[in-house]
């Protein structure tokens, strides 16, 4: 059946089901009787809405998958019509007259989750969907190189032309993953890295900026239609954390000393490599030298360190295994199933895409819930790298979460909040990165397993991956919150972005960047309009979760404090091996099964024994690295700060 017909029929069907809920119940009943009868009536209505929402979710997920894997104009048109239809349905449902103070708590929560957020008129809805589609296409456009590009590269470095094996006239590459992977290479010169960075940012940023101010205006109008100050308030509300902006800055201040030390030592190492003409020993670090297009992941810089264990190279060990990408996915599945969590489904293996093909339009790692029986998928453009090994575990964490709450009502088939959804896979990945499990995977040898130098190596690898991400995550959404508030105007987009980078993470662009550019727009989540503070909070939640999973595996139950005894040994968190612990999987699944049916603090209490987020497990995990960094700063008289 044509999708337009489906959508038209669906609209008619849904409008019939959206009724005004009245409370005109006969007088002979007591007040309590009237309340219970009203609740029953509302429950019947909500059950009908459940059916409607289930159909919307299935259609939307199917179209989203097609747009990512086999895009065409027809699919994009159907997606727009479905988005408009869903918006009409939501507006009519949420305009229903409901006595919320008579409702059961779960009924109130259902309506709150459904009706919070922006309220788009049909005109705004169509315009918003159209602009978001154009922004997504802009980010996913290929960058094709000319003769002039390669001549420039030849002039940059006449002695090392290895980059010309990748970039040559007529070659077309994507920003992600192609150019992003080039930024990780440690054999390129500073000038070559600068050229790659500026080429991508100059290509995509200005095109995103053409549409971005209008997208902000539309979202703010829709937010104000539903009583909010701006769209940023809606993004913060989704996390269900009071005074979120203050809370995230308070958390950041607690780990900032660790970040500043890491920044100082990395700057010192880069100074040793590139010299003072490139690196200011007391200033901010040029972003293009950090091994990542956005300076959010410094893990490739591990090669700069040599404490007697440089021979350890996880990537080299992975290469020796002669795995395929499927082997990586299978190894990740084994980690989850060892905890008693379910295997990936037959449909997962049938429909998932693990490597780039000619049709794929999205290469950003994605986990998809198709809202159909056992239909969960993964979309990757993976290669045999430790980075993609992490991505596979991360995305599989989303899928385990999908499977856990698939029996919830459709309105509750989401994570406790978006930060929790981002945290499950990363919590498990902390368990993957313990020496015992890496040895189990043959990524570490017998002789490497119990050495102090190994601890430093693995912890530093994790620190370089995780700590810069926290600072970056804070910037991305603080920046957009201020744009939504009107504090940052389009004429100052680039200036304010780099001011935040300098202030919060001590990073600067490779060269002066005028307002002609929109460098923030070169990050996927900006044109994709995905909130990013979830990753900031996830950085702490994942270690809160892993800390609890560790205690459960060792002690059989949650331990809110470290307890050392013959029954509950006090093992360092970075050496806690949770593999094979069914108790761990059972407790994790207990939290995940809740979906969004309860406030996040309820599931967090189940899993950790507390209902608030702290930095304590984070600082405990990285304490050995904090001591190491302090030692290096003192030994080499390294300047701290910028």
Secondary structure, 3 states (H helix, E strand, C coil): CCHHHHHHHHHHHHHHHCCCCCCCCCCCCCHHHHHHHHHHHHHHHHHHHHHHHHHHHHHHHHHHHHHHHCCCHHHHHHHHHHHHHHHHHHHHHHCCCCCHHHCCHHHHHHHHHHHCCCCCCHHHHHHHHHHHHHHHHHHHCCEECCHHHHHHHHHHCCCCCHHHHCCCCCCEECHHHHHHHHCCCCCCCHHHHHHHHHHHHHHHHHHHHHHHHHHHHHHHHHHHHCCCCCHHHHHHHHCCCCCHHHHHHHHHHHHHHHHHHHHHHHHHHHHHHHCCCCCCCCCCEEHHHCCCCCCCCCHHHHHHCCCCCCCCCHHHHHHHCCCCHHHHHHHHHHHHHHCCCCCCCHHHHHHCECCCCCCCCCCCCEEEECCCCCCEEEECCCCCCHHHHHHHHHHHHHHHHHHHCCCCCHHHCCCCCHHHHHHHHHHHHHHHCCHHHHHHCCCCCHHHCCCHHHHHHHHHHHHHHHHHHHHHHHHHHHHHHHHHHCCCCHHHHHHHHHHHHHHHHCEECCCCCCCCCCHHHHCHHHHCCCCCHHHHHHHHHHHHHHHHHHHHHHHCCCCCCCCCCCCCCCCCHHHCCCCCCHHHHHHHHHHHCCCCCCCHHHHHHHHHCCCCCCCHHHHHHCHHHHHHHHHHHHHCCCCCCC
